[in-house]
Amino acid sequence: MNQLQEKLQNSTAIMYFSYKNLCVKAEEASLLPITVEIEGEGKKLEDVATIMQKDEYRFAIVPNYDDEMVALAEGVAKMHPEFKQSRETISVDPEDGSGPRDVEYLLVTMPDVDKERRDLLKEYVDTLYDECKAKIEKAVAEAEIQLALHSEGEKPEYMDDVRKAMKENREQWQDHCKKMHEEKLKEIEEGYQRWLAGKEEKQKASQEKVESVGEAVTQRMKLTPPKA
């Protein structure tokens, strides 16, 4: 049972971290695999920078040393080329009383979920879910075979209890995977609706600008007398 539990847990963990790296919102887990090359040595992002979540969709990453900014940006881009990056500056007031100074940091923004990205994300999310379910079924089937091979001499009541526990274990992890799958699909759809709203807002602003220019031109024509 312990071996089965470990297999089911590992299969679900793989799905979990895979989902966290299919970013719609800013997920801290997506930064864990990032390696930053400093003087020929690969270092974890958290060891060379301070990471802050600016909002649901953005990270502010401050390098420990200014001259490591380029390496930091390259490390992020290598792992997550889809992330949008920009170098920003913030004024801070050090505790040593030396006065305010500008600190440069890397602003990392999650990519928009347009229709194409939404479809790709949903397809991959479904694939990962199907793989997780298949691994669970395989692990349970292998456990059942081992149980049958070692059942000789065991009391029927004991075997029934073991089978019941295996069934409950499988259902527990299946439900967990299903919940993660549904939550990720919901997150993707919310990201898509957010993109649509932003697109409509931009179109509205653009249309209002065109109409404003048109009104200004019309008004000018009214005020300008025709030439004789």
C-alpha positions as a Markdown table, in Angstrom:
| # | Residue | x | y | z |
|---|---|---|---|---|
| 1 | Met | 0.0 | 0.0 | 0.0 |
| 2 | Asn | 2.8 | 2.4 | 0.8 |
| 3 | Gln | 4.4 | 1.8 | -2.6 |
| 4 | Leu | 1.0 | 2.4 | -4.3 |
| 5 | Gln | 0.5 | 5.6 | -2.3 |
| 6 | Glu | 3.9 | 6.9 | -3.4 |
| 7 | Lys | 3.2 | 6.2 | -7.1 |
| 8 | Leu | -0.2 | 7.9 | -7.0 |
| 9 | Gln | 1.3 | 10.9 | -5.1 |
| 10 | Asn | 4.2 | 11.2 | -7.6 |
| 11 | Ser | 1.9 | 11.1 | -10.6 |
| 12 | Thr | -0.4 | 13.8 | -9.2 |
| 13 | Ala | 2.7 | 15.9 | -8.2 |
| 14 | Ile | 3.9 | 15.8 | -11.8 |
| 15 | Met | 0.5 | 17.0 | -13.0 |
| 16 | Tyr | 0.5 | 19.8 | -10.3 |
| 17 | Phe | 3.9 | 21.2 | -11.2 |
| 18 | Ser | 3.2 | 20.9 | -14.9 |
| 19 | Tyr | 0.0 | 22.9 | -14.5 |
| 20 | Lys | 1.8 | 25.6 | -12.4 |
| 21 | Asn | 4.2 | 26.1 | -15.3 |
| 22 | Leu | 1.4 | 26.6 | -17.8 |
| 23 | Cys | 1.0 | 30.1 | -16.4 |
| 24 | Val | -2.1 | 32.2 | -16.7 |
| 25 | Lys | -1.5 | 33.9 | -13.4 |
| 26 | Ala | 1.9 | 34.5 | -11.8 |
| 27 | Glu | 2.7 | 31.2 | -10.1 |
| 28 | Glu | 5.7 | 31.1 | -7.8 |
| 29 | Ala | 6.2 | 27.4 | -8.6 |
| 30 | Ser | 6.9 | 28.4 | -12.2 |
| 31 | Leu | 10.1 | 30.2 | -11.1 |
| 32 | Leu | 11.5 | 27.1 | -9.2 |
| 33 | Pro | 13.1 | 25.4 | -12.3 |
| 34 | Ile | 14.8 | 28.6 | -13.4 |
| 35 | Thr | 18.6 | 28.5 | -13.4 |
| 36 | Val | 20.7 | 31.7 | -13.7 |
| 37 | Glu | 24.3 | 31.4 | -15.1 |
| 38 | Ile | 26.6 | 33.4 | -12.9 |
| 39 | Glu | 30.4 | 33.2 | -13.8 |
| 40 | Gly | 29.9 | 29.9 | -15.4 |
| 41 | Glu | 27.9 | 28.4 | -12.5 |
| 42 | Gly | 24.2 | 27.7 | -12.6 |
| 43 | Lys | 22.4 | 29.1 | -9.6 |
| 44 | Lys | 18.8 | 29.0 | -8.5 |
| 45 | Leu | 16.8 | 32.2 | -9.1 |
| 46 | Glu | 16.0 | 32.6 | -5.4 |
| 47 | Asp | 19.7 | 32.5 | -4.6 |
| 48 | Val | 20.6 | 35.5 | -6.8 |
| 49 | Ala | 17.5 | 37.7 | -6.5 |
| 50 | Thr | 14.6 | 38.8 | -4.4 |
| 51 | Ile | 11.2 | 37.8 | -5.8 |
| 52 | Met | 8.1 | 39.7 | -5.1 |
| 53 | Gln | 4.6 | 39.2 | -6.6 |
| 54 | Lys | 3.5 | 42.6 | -7.8 |
| 55 | Asp | -0.1 | 41.4 | -8.5 |
| 56 | Glu | -1.9 | 38.4 | -9.8 |
| 57 | Tyr | -0.2 | 38.5 | -13.2 |
| 58 | Arg | 3.3 | 40.0 | -12.5 |
| 59 | Phe | 6.5 | 39.4 | -10.6 |
| 60 | Ala | 9.1 | 41.9 | -9.6 |
| 61 | Ile | 12.5 | 40.3 | -9.5 |
| 62 | Val | 15.4 | 42.3 | -8.0 |
| 63 | Pro | 18.9 | 41.0 | -8.6 |
| 64 | Asn | 21.2 | 40.8 | -5.6 |
| 65 | Tyr | 23.8 | 42.6 | -7.7 |
| 66 | Asp | 23.1 | 45.1 | -10.5 |
| 67 | Asp | 25.6 | 43.5 | -12.9 |
| 68 | Glu | 23.6 | 40.2 | -12.8 |
| 69 | Met | 20.5 | 41.7 | -14.3 |
| 70 | Val | 21.3 | 40.4 | -17.8 |
| 71 | Ala | 22.0 | 36.9 | -16.6 |
| 72 | Leu | 18.8 | 36.9 | -14.6 |
| 73 | Ala | 16.7 | 38.0 | -17.6 |
| 74 | Glu | 18.4 | 35.3 | -19.8 |
| 75 | Gly | 17.6 | 32.6 | -17.2 |
| 76 | Val | 13.9 | 33.6 | -17.0 |
| 77 | Ala | 13.7 | 33.7 | -20.8 |
| 78 | Lys | 15.3 | 30.3 | -21.2 |
| 79 | Met | 12.8 | 28.6 | -19.0 |
| 80 | His | 9.8 | 30.7 | -19.8 |
| 81 | Pro | 10.2 | 32.4 | -23.2 |
| 82 | Glu | 6.5 | 33.2 | -23.2 |
| 83 | Phe | 6.9 | 35.6 | -20.2 |
| 84 | Lys | 7.0 | 39.3 | -21.0 |
| 85 | Gln | 10.0 | 41.1 | -19.5 |
| 86 | Ser | 10.8 | 44.8 | -18.9 |
| 87 | Arg | 13.4 | 46.5 | -16.9 |
| 88 | Glu | 11.9 | 48.9 | -14.4 |
| 89 | Thr | 13.3 | 51.3 | -11.7 |
| 90 | Ile | 12.0 | 52.0 | -8.2 |
| 91 | Ser | 13.3 | 54.5 | -5.7 |
| 92 | Val | 14.2 | 53.0 | -2.3 |
| 93 | Asp | 15.4 | 54.6 | 0.9 |
| 94 | Pro | 18.0 | 52.4 | 2.6 |
| 95 | Glu | 18.0 | 51.9 | 6.3 |
| 96 | Asp | 21.6 | 53.1 | 6.6 |
| 97 | Gly | 20.4 | 56.7 | 6.0 |
| 98 | Ser | 22.4 | 57.1 | 2.9 |
| 99 | Gly | 19.4 | 58.6 | 1.2 |
| 100 | Pro | 17.1 | 57.4 | -1.6 |
| 101 | Arg | 18.5 | 55.6 | -4.6 |
| 102 | Asp | 17.1 | 54.0 | -7.7 |
| 103 | Val | 17.0 | 50.3 | -7.9 |
| 104 | Glu | 16.5 | 48.4 | -11.2 |
| 105 | Tyr | 14.4 | 45.3 | -11.2 |
| 106 | Leu | 13.0 | 42.9 | -13.8 |
| 107 | Leu | 9.2 | 43.1 | -14.2 |
| 108 | Val | 7.9 | 39.7 | -15.5 |
| 109 | Thr | 4.3 | 39.7 | -16.8 |
| 110 | Met | 2.3 | 36.6 | -17.7 |
| 111 | Pro | 1.4 | 36.3 | -21.4 |
| 112 | Asp | -2.1 | 37.2 | -22.6 |
| 113 | Val | -4.5 | 34.4 | -23.0 |
| 114 | Asp | -5.8 | 35.1 | -26.5 |
| 115 | Lys | -7.9 | 32.6 | -28.4 |
| 116 | Glu | -4.9 | 30.7 | -29.9 |
| 117 | Arg | -3.2 | 30.5 | -26.5 |
| 118 | Arg | -6.4 | 29.5 | -24.8 |
| 119 | Asp | -6.9 | 26.6 | -27.2 |
| 120 | Leu | -3.3 | 25.4 | -26.8 |
| 121 | Leu | -3.4 | 25.6 | -23.1 |
| 122 | Lys | -6.7 | 23.7 | -22.9 |
| 123 | Glu | -5.3 | 21.0 | -25.2 |
| 124 | Tyr | -2.2 | 20.5 | -23.1 |
| 125 | Val | -4.1 | 20.6 | -19.8 |
| 126 | Asp | -6.4 | 17.8 | -21.1 |
| 127 | Thr | -3.4 | 15.8 | -22.2 |
| 128 | Leu | -1.7 | 16.1 | -18.8 |
| 129 | Tyr | -5.0 | 15.1 | -17.1 |
| 130 | Asp | -5.4 | 12.0 | -19.3 |
| 131 | Glu | -1.8 | 11.0 | -18.6 |
| 132 | Cys | -2.3 | 11.3 | -14.8 |
| 133 | Lys | -5.4 | 9.2 | -14.9 |
| 134 | Ala | -3.6 | 6.5 | -17.0 |
| 135 | Lys | -0.7 | 6.4 | -14.5 |
| 136 | Ile | -3.1 | 6.0 | -11.6 |
| 137 | Glu | -4.9 | 3.1 | -13.3 |
| 138 | Lys | -1.6 | 1.5 | -14.2 |
| 139 | Ala | -0.3 | 1.8 | -10.6 |
| 140 | Val | -3.5 | 0.4 | -9.1 |
| 141 | Ala | -3.5 | -2.5 | -11.7 |
| 142 | Glu | 0.1 | -3.4 | -10.8 |
| 143 | Ala | -0.7 | -3.2 | -7.1 |
| 144 | Glu | -3.7 | -5.6 | -7.6 |
| 145 | Ile | -1.4 | -8.1 | -9.4 |
| 146 | Gln | 1.1 | -8.0 | -6.5 |
| 147 | Leu | -1.7 | -8.4 | -4.0 |
| 148 | Ala | -3.0 | -11.5 | -5.8 |
| 149 | Leu | 0.5 | -13.0 | -5.9 |
| 150 | His | 0.9 | -12.6 | -2.2 |
| 151 | Ser | -2.6 | -13.4 | -1.1 |
| 152 | Glu | -2.0 | -17.1 | -0.3 |
| 153 | Gly | -2.6 | -17.8 | 3.3 |
| 154 | Glu | -4.2 | -14.4 | 4.1 |
| 155 | Lys | -7.6 | -14.2 | 5.6 |
| 156 | Pro | -10.4 | -13.2 | 3.3 |
| 157 | Glu | -11.4 | -10.4 | 5.6 |
| 158 | Tyr | -7.9 | -8.9 | 5.5 |
| 159 | Met | -7.9 | -9.1 | 1.7 |
| 160 | Asp | -11.2 | -7.4 | 1.5 |
| 161 | Asp | -9.9 | -4.6 | 3.7 |
| 162 | Val | -6.8 | -4.1 | 1.5 |
| 163 | Arg | -8.9 | -4.0 | -1.7 |
| 164 | Lys | -11.2 | -1.5 | -0.1 |
| 165 | Ala | -8.3 | 0.7 | 1.0 |
| 166 | Met | -6.8 | 0.5 | -2.6 |
| 167 | Lys | -10.2 | 1.5 | -4.1 |
| 168 | Glu | -10.5 | 4.5 | -1.7 |
| 169 | Asn | -6.9 | 5.5 | -2.4 |
| 170 | Arg | -7.5 | 5.4 | -6.2 |
| 171 | Glu | -10.7 | 7.4 | -5.9 |
| 172 | Gln | -9.1 | 10.0 | -3.6 |
| 173 | Trp | -6.2 | 10.8 | -6.1 |
| 174 | Gln | -8.6 | 10.6 | -9.1 |
| 175 | Asp | -10.8 | 13.2 | -7.4 |
| 176 | His | -7.7 | 15.3 | -6.6 |
| 177 | Cys | -6.6 | 15.2 | -10.3 |
| 178 | Lys | -10.1 | 16.0 | -11.5 |
| 179 | Lys | -10.3 | 19.0 | -9.2 |
| 180 | Met | -7.0 | 20.4 | -10.4 |
| 181 | His | -8.0 | 19.9 | -14.0 |
| 182 | Glu | -11.3 | 21.7 | -13.5 |
| 183 | Glu | -9.6 | 24.6 | -11.7 |
| 184 | Lys | -7.0 | 25.0 | -14.4 |
| 185 | Leu | -9.6 | 25.1 | -17.1 |
| 186 | Lys | -11.5 | 27.7 | -15.2 |
| 187 | Glu | -8.3 | 29.8 | -14.8 |
| 188 | Ile | -7.6 | 29.6 | -18.5 |
| 189 | Glu | -11.2 | 30.7 | -19.3 |
| 190 | Glu | -10.9 | 33.6 | -16.9 |
| 191 | Gly | -7.6 | 34.6 | -18.5 |
| 192 | Tyr | -9.3 | 34.5 | -21.9 |
| 193 | Gln | -12.2 | 36.6 | -20.7 |
| 194 | Arg | -9.7 | 39.1 | -19.2 |
| 195 | Trp | -8.0 | 39.4 | -22.6 |
| 196 | Leu | -11.3 | 39.9 | -24.4 |
| 197 | Ala | -12.3 | 42.6 | -22.0 |
| 198 | Gly | -8.9 | 44.4 | -22.5 |
| 199 | Lys | -9.3 | 44.0 | -26.3 |
| 200 | Glu | -12.8 | 45.5 | -26.3 |
| 201 | Glu | -11.6 | 48.4 | -24.0 |
| 202 | Lys | -8.8 | 49.2 | -26.5 |
| 203 | Gln | -11.2 | 49.0 | -29.4 |
| 204 | Lys | -13.6 | 51.3 | -27.6 |
| 205 | Ala | -10.8 | 53.8 | -26.8 |
| 206 | Ser | -9.6 | 53.7 | -30.4 |
| 207 | Gln | -13.1 | 54.3 | -31.7 |
| 208 | Glu | -13.6 | 57.2 | -29.3 |
| 209 | Lys | -10.3 | 58.8 | -30.4 |
| 210 | Val | -11.4 | 58.5 | -34.1 |
| 211 | Glu | -14.8 | 60.0 | -33.3 |
| 212 | Ser | -13.1 | 62.8 | -31.3 |
| 213 | Val | -10.8 | 63.6 | -34.2 |
| 214 | Gly | -13.8 | 63.5 | -36.6 |
| 215 | Glu | -15.8 | 65.9 | -34.5 |
| 216 | Ala | -12.8 | 68.3 | -34.2 |
| 217 | Val | -12.4 | 68.3 | -38.0 |
| 218 | Thr | -16.1 | 68.9 | -38.5 |
| 219 | Gln | -16.1 | 71.7 | -36.0 |
| 220 | Arg | -13.1 | 73.3 | -37.7 |
| 221 | Met | -14.7 | 73.1 | -41.1 |
| 222 | Lys | -17.8 | 74.9 | -39.7 |
| 223 | Leu | -15.6 | 77.7 | -38.3 |
| 224 | Thr | -13.5 | 78.1 | -41.4 |
| 225 | Pro | -15.2 | 80.2 | -44.1 |
| 226 | Pro | -15.0 | 79.0 | -47.6 |
| 227 | Lys | -12.6 | 80.8 | -49.9 |
| 228 | Ala | -14.1 | 83.1 | -52.5 |
